[in-house]
């Protein structure tokens, strides 16, 4: 390997305040000099795979990535093969509709043992609300209650949860607010767990695609599912939600969001974590929901996802001895990269967590914001 790529990246690391072979937690040790060429030719995909293969290490991966993001590493990199392929796929194909169940099978179905060890006691796999919380359990319960209050849940209401996960929100809403509800998911493992753990609550979880659902509901909730919809389907998604919502209802959308408009996801994340995933922008959400909904409230608490992800990492790492034989050491490195890189991105405010409250025709007299 020529000195070119190594010199180029060494200069970037120095400017970002990172030392090769240094002793600080965010400094990096390189075990294989093929890293440099791989990162140039395959971008984030090659960089992530190099970490998975053990080509470099750092004690604080989240801090290392955060320093690169604060340095605006993307402004110093040229387009790469992985990014180009993601761009082409995003433009030419509609993989979110062509392979509706893929993300369920490849991510959410990999093992309830993993998610039970990593998540809070309610198994909520989305950003917690840490305004007054000191623990992951408290942050997730605060987030669930915040959602219930934002949409004004009352006893007897029938609610829909699109992308209902392991059923945690529906169970919370039924227990605390006396509602009945339907949840839908494309994960077999999630659906089975949710149904088996619901007790006598008036809720059900169906294994199905959101576009196939019929009926009308007083409230519609979607928590951490919109990232799987795909930009070509945003307007159809909002149209479907509008059809499922009663005229005087409210819709709460909880989604990760991007600072800029894109038509593809990150190559490494698409390949190893969320197949066909992509993050919406403000512009895309606004355009897709126009003439279908009135925007009542838009709340950004993305910095809280940093704390949530690092809490998940701590739980996962502590439970690793019991998971290692099933998942293997390369999975540990992949999962560490996933959780800590995303934590760094939220910390750098490159991506966000948005909660939107929308109404079909506007709340009469005005919507009063809940926090």
C-alpha positions as CSV (number, residue, x, y, z in Angstrom):
1,X,0.0,0.0,0.0
2,X,1.4,3.4,-1.0
3,X,1.9,6.1,1.6
4,X,-0.7,8.3,-0.1
5,X,-3.9,7.1,1.7
6,X,-2.2,6.7,5.0
7,X,-0.7,10.2,4.9
8,X,-4.1,11.6,3.8
9,X,-6.0,10.1,6.7
10,X,-3.2,10.7,9.3
11,X,-3.4,14.4,8.4
12,X,-7.2,14.3,8.9
13,X,-6.9,12.5,12.3
14,X,-4.3,15.0,13.4
15,X,-6.5,18.0,12.5
16,X,-9.4,16.3,14.3
17,X,-7.3,16.0,17.5
18,X,-6.8,12.2,17.2
19,X,-3.4,10.6,17.6
20,X,-2.4,7.3,16.0
21,X,-1.2,5.0,18.8
22,X,-2.0,7.7,21.4
23,X,-3.0,7.0,25.0
24,X,-6.3,9.0,25.2
25,X,-9.6,7.0,25.0
26,X,-10.5,8.4,21.6
27,X,-7.0,7.8,20.1
28,X,-6.8,5.0,17.6
29,X,-4.5,2.0,17.1
30,X,-4.3,0.6,13.5
31,X,-3.5,-3.1,13.2
32,X,-3.6,-3.3,9.4
33,X,-2.5,-0.6,7.0
34,X,-5.0,-1.9,4.4
35,X,-7.5,0.2,6.4
36,X,-6.5,3.4,4.6
37,X,-7.2,2.2,1.1
38,X,-10.4,0.4,2.2
39,X,-11.8,3.6,3.7
40,X,-11.0,5.7,0.6
41,X,-12.5,3.2,-1.9
42,X,-15.5,2.0,0.2
43,X,-16.2,4.9,2.6
44,X,-18.3,4.2,5.6
45,X,-18.9,0.6,4.4
46,X,-15.2,-0.2,4.2
47,X,-14.5,1.7,7.4
48,X,-17.2,-0.2,9.3
49,X,-16.1,-3.5,7.9
50,X,-12.5,-2.8,8.8
51,X,-13.5,-2.3,12.4
52,X,-15.5,-5.5,12.3
53,X,-12.5,-7.3,10.9
54,X,-10.2,-5.9,13.7
55,X,-8.1,-3.7,11.6
56,X,-8.2,-0.8,14.1
57,X,-9.3,-0.2,17.7
58,X,-10.0,2.6,20.0
59,X,-11.1,2.5,23.7
60,X,-13.9,5.0,23.2
61,X,-15.3,4.5,19.7
62,X,-18.1,6.9,20.3
63,X,-15.7,9.7,21.3
64,X,-13.4,8.9,18.3
65,X,-16.4,9.1,15.9
66,X,-17.7,12.3,17.6
67,X,-14.4,14.0,17.1
68,X,-14.4,13.1,13.4
69,X,-17.9,14.4,13.0
70,X,-17.1,17.7,14.8
71,X,-14.2,18.0,12.4
72,X,-16.8,17.5,9.6
73,X,-15.1,14.5,8.2
74,X,-17.6,14.1,5.4
75,X,-16.5,17.4,3.9
76,X,-13.0,16.0,3.5
77,X,-14.0,12.7,1.8
78,X,-14.7,12.1,-1.9
79,X,-17.7,9.9,-3.1
80,X,-16.9,6.2,-2.8
81,X,-18.1,3.0,-4.4
82,X,-20.5,2.1,-1.5
83,X,-22.1,5.5,-1.5
84,X,-22.5,5.4,-5.3
85,X,-24.2,2.0,-5.2
86,X,-26.6,3.2,-2.4
87,X,-27.4,6.3,-4.4
88,X,-28.2,4.2,-7.6
89,X,-30.3,1.7,-5.7
90,X,-32.3,4.5,-4.0
91,X,-33.0,6.2,-7.3
92,X,-33.8,3.2,-9.5
93,X,-35.5,0.9,-7.0
94,X,-38.2,0.9,-4.3
95,X,-36.7,-1.7,-2.1
96,X,-38.8,-0.8,0.9
97,X,-41.9,-2.0,-0.9
98,X,-40.2,-4.7,-2.9
99,X,-38.8,-6.3,0.2
100,X,-41.3,-5.3,2.9
101,X,-40.3,-7.9,5.5
102,X,-36.6,-7.9,5.0
103,X,-35.7,-5.5,7.9
104,X,-37.9,-7.6,10.2
105,X,-36.2,-10.8,9.3
106,X,-32.6,-9.5,9.3
107,X,-32.7,-7.1,12.2
108,X,-35.7,-7.4,14.6
109,X,-35.9,-11.2,14.4
110,X,-32.2,-11.9,15.2
111,X,-33.0,-12.8,18.8
112,X,-35.3,-11.7,21.6
113,X,-32.6,-12.7,24.0
114,X,-30.3,-10.0,22.6
115,X,-33.0,-7.3,22.8
116,X,-34.2,-8.3,26.3
117,X,-30.6,-8.0,27.5
118,X,-30.0,-4.7,25.9
119,X,-33.3,-2.8,26.3
120,X,-35.3,-1.6,29.3
121,X,-37.8,-3.8,31.1
122,X,-40.6,-2.9,28.7
123,X,-38.3,-3.6,25.7
124,X,-38.7,-0.2,24.0
125,X,-36.4,0.1,21.0
126,X,-36.5,3.8,20.4
127,X,-35.2,7.0,22.0
128,X,-35.9,7.6,25.7
129,X,-36.9,11.0,27.2
130,X,-34.2,11.9,29.7
131,X,-35.5,15.4,30.8
132,X,-36.1,14.2,34.3
133,X,-34.9,10.6,34.1
134,X,-31.8,9.1,35.6
135,X,-32.2,5.5,34.3
136,X,-33.1,3.8,31.0
137,X,-36.3,2.4,32.5
138,X,-37.3,5.8,33.7
139,X,-36.4,7.5,30.4
140,X,-38.5,5.0,28.4
141,X,-41.5,5.3,30.7
142,X,-41.3,9.1,30.5
143,X,-41.2,8.9,26.7
144,X,-44.3,6.6,26.6
145,X,-46.2,8.8,28.9
146,X,-45.2,11.9,26.9
147,X,-46.7,10.3,23.8
148,X,-49.9,9.4,25.6
149,X,-50.3,13.0,26.9
150,X,-49.4,14.6,23.6
151,X,-52.2,12.8,21.8
152,X,-54.7,13.1,24.8
153,X,-55.4,9.5,25.4
154,X,-58.7,8.8,27.2
155,X,-60.4,5.6,28.5
156,X,-62.2,3.8,25.7
157,X,-60.3,5.2,22.8
158,X,-59.1,2.8,20.2
159,X,-55.5,3.4,19.1
160,X,-53.2,2.0,16.4
161,X,-49.5,1.6,16.8
162,X,-47.7,1.3,13.4
163,X,-44.5,-0.6,14.0
164,X,-45.4,-1.7,17.5
165,X,-42.3,-3.6,18.3
166,X,-42.5,-6.0,21.3
167,X,-45.8,-4.3,22.4
168,X,-44.4,-2.0,25.1
169,X,-46.3,1.1,24.1
170,X,-49.6,-0.6,23.7
171,X,-49.3,-2.3,27.1
172,X,-48.3,1.0,28.8
173,X,-51.2,2.9,27.2
174,X,-53.8,0.2,28.0
175,X,-52.6,0.0,31.6
176,X,-52.2,3.7,32.4
177,X,-54.8,5.3,30.1
178,X,-57.5,2.6,29.7
179,X,-57.4,2.4,25.9
180,X,-57.7,-0.6,23.6
181,X,-55.4,-0.9,20.7
182,X,-54.0,-2.7,17.7
183,X,-50.3,-2.9,16.9
184,X,-48.8,-4.0,13.6
185,X,-45.2,-5.2,13.0
186,X,-43.4,-7.1,10.2
187,X,-41.3,-9.0,12.8
188,X,-42.4,-12.5,13.6
189,X,-40.4,-12.5,16.9
190,X,-41.9,-9.2,18.0
191,X,-45.4,-10.2,17.2
192,X,-45.1,-13.5,19.1
193,X,-43.6,-11.8,22.1
194,X,-46.2,-9.1,22.2
195,X,-49.1,-11.5,22.0
196,X,-47.6,-13.8,24.6
197,X,-47.0,-11.0,27.1
198,X,-50.1,-8.9,26.8
199,X,-52.1,-10.7,29.6
200,X,-55.7,-9.7,29.7
201,X,-55.2,-6.2,28.2
202,X,-57.6,-5.2,25.3
203,X,-54.8,-5.1,22.8
204,X,-53.6,-7.2,19.9
205,X,-50.5,-7.3,17.7
206,X,-50.8,-8.3,14.1
207,X,-48.0,-9.5,11.8
208,X,-48.7,-7.4,8.7
209,X,-47.7,-4.6,6.4
210,X,-49.1,-1.2,7.3
211,X,-50.5,-0.7,3.8
212,X,-52.8,-3.8,4.2
213,X,-54.5,-2.6,7.4
214,X,-58.1,-1.3,7.3
215,X,-60.4,0.4,9.8
216,X,-60.4,3.7,11.7
217,X,-58.8,4.7,15.0
218,X,-59.1,7.6,17.5
219,X,-55.3,7.9,17.6
220,X,-52.5,6.6,15.4
221,X,-49.0,6.3,16.8
222,X,-45.8,5.4,15.0
223,X,-42.6,5.1,17.0
224,X,-39.3,4.4,15.2
225,X,-40.8,2.8,12.1
226,X,-40.8,5.7,9.6
227,X,-37.1,5.2,9.0
228,X,-38.1,2.0,7.1
229,X,-40.7,3.6,4.8
230,X,-38.4,5.0,2.1
231,X,-38.7,8.4,0.4
232,X,-40.6,7.1,-2.6
233,X,-43.4,6.0,-0.2
234,X,-43.7,8.9,2.2
235,X,-46.8,10.4,0.6
236,X,-48.5,7.0,0.4
237,X,-47.7,6.4,4.1
238,X,-49.2,9.7,5.2
239,X,-52.3,9.0,2.9
240,X,-52.7,5.6,4.6
241,X,-52.5,7.1,8.1
242,X,-55.0,9.7,7.1
243,X,-57.4,7.0,6.0
244,X,-57.0,5.1,9.2
245,X,-57.5,8.1,11.5
246,X,-60.9,9.5,12.5
247,X,-61.6,13.1,11.4
248,X,-61.1,14.4,14.9
249,X,-58.1,12.2,15.7
250,X,-54.4,12.9,16.2
251,X,-51.4,11.2,14.7
252,X,-48.0,11.2,16.5
253,X,-45.0,10.4,14.4
254,X,-41.7,9.6,16.3
255,X,-38.8,9.3,13.9
256,X,-35.1,9.8,13.5
257,X,-34.5,12.7,11.1
258,X,-31.7,14.0,8.9
259,X,-30.2,17.5,8.5
260,X,-30.4,17.2,4.8
261,X,-32.6,15.6,2.1
262,X,-31.3,12.3,0.8
263,X,-32.6,9.4,-1.4
264,X,-30.6,6.6,0.1
265,X,-29.3,5.3,3.4
266,X,-25.7,4.8,4.8
267,X,-24.0,1.9,3.0
268,X,-22.7,0.1,6.2
269,X,-26.0,0.6,8.1
270,X,-28.0,-0.7,5.1
271,X,-25.9,-3.8,4.8
272,X,-25.5,-4.8,8.4
273,X,-28.2,-3.2,10.5
274,X,-31.2,-1.8,8.8
275,X,-31.7,-3.1,5.2
276,X,-33.2,-0.4,3.0
277,X,-33.3,2.1,5.8
278,X,-33.1,5.9,5.3
279,X,-33.7,9.0,7.3
280,X,-36.2,11.6,6.3
281,X,-35.5,15.3,6.2
282,X,-37.8,18.2,7.3
283,X,-38.4,19.0,3.7
284,X,-39.5,15.5,2.8
285,X,-41.9,15.1,5.7
286,X,-43.4,18.5,5.0
287,X,-43.9,17.8,1.3
288,X,-45.3,14.3,1.9
289,X,-47.8,15.4,4.5
290,X,-49.0,18.6,2.8
291,X,-52.8,18.7,2.1
292,X,-53.2,15.6,4.2
293,X,-52.4,16.9,7.7
294,X,-52.1,20.0,9.7
295,X,-48.8,20.2,11.6
296,X,-49.7,20.9,15.3
297,X,-46.3,20.3,17.0
298,X,-42.7,19.4,16.1
299,X,-40.5,18.4,19.0
300,X,-36.7,17.6,18.7
301,X,-35.0,15.8,21.5
302,X,-32.4,14.0,19.5
303,X,-29.6,14.6,22.1
304,X,-31.5,12.2,24.3
305,X,-30.7,9.4,21.8
306,X,-27.0,9.7,22.7
307,X,-27.8,8.7,26.3
308,X,-30.2,6.0,25.2
309,X,-27.8,4.3,22.8
310,X,-24.9,4.4,25.3
311,X,-27.2,2.9,27.9
312,X,-28.1,0.1,25.4
313,X,-24.4,-0.4,24.8
314,X,-23.6,-0.7,28.5
315,X,-26.4,-3.3,28.9
316,X,-25.3,-5.2,25.8
317,X,-21.7,-5.3,26.8
318,X,-22.5,-6.4,30.4
319,X,-24.7,-9.3,29.0
320,X,-22.2,-10.3,26.3
321,X,-20.7,-13.3,28.2
322,X,-24.2,-14.9,28.0
323,X,-24.7,-14.0,24.4
324,X,-21.2,-14.6,23.0
325,X,-21.5,-18.3,22.1
326,X,-24.7,-17.6,20.0
327,X,-23.6,-14.4,18.2
328,X,-19.8,-14.5,18.0
329,X,-17.0,-12.0,18.4
330,X,-17.5,-10.3,15.0
331,X,-21.1,-9.5,16.0
332,X,-19.8,-7.8,19.1
333,X,-17.7,-5.5,17.1
334,X,-20.5,-4.9,14.6
335,X,-23.0,-4.1,17.4
336,X,-20.5,-1.8,19.2
337,X,-19.9,0.1,15.9
338,X,-23.7,0.4,15.3
339,X,-24.6,1.7,18.8
340,X,-21.6,3.9,19.4
341,X,-21.4,5.5,15.9
342,X,-25.1,6.4,16.1
343,X,-24.6,7.8,19.6
344,X,-21.8,10.0,18.3
345,X,-24.0,11.2,15.4
346,X,-26.8,12.3,17.8
347,X,-24.2,13.9,20.1
348,X,-22.8,15.9,17.1
349,X,-26.4,16.9,16.2
350,X,-25.9,15.4,12.7
351,X,-29.1,13.5,13.1
352,X,-32.2,14.1,15.3
353,X,-35.2,12.5,17.0
354,X,-38.4,14.2,16.1
355,X,-41.9,13.8,17.5
356,X,-44.6,15.3,15.4
357,X,-48.2,15.7,16.3
358,X,-50.5,16.1,13.2
359,X,-54.3,16.4,12.8
360,X,-56.4,15.8,9.7
361,X,-58.0,19.3,9.7
362,X,-56.5,21.2,12.6
363,X,-57.5,21.1,16.2
364,X,-60.4,23.4,16.9
365,X,-59.2,26.2,19.2
366,X,-55.6,25.1,18.7
367,X,-53.3,22.4,20.0
368,X,-51.7,23.0,23.3
369,X,-48.1,21.7,23.4
370,X,-47.3,19.0,26.1
371,X,-43.7,18.6,27.4
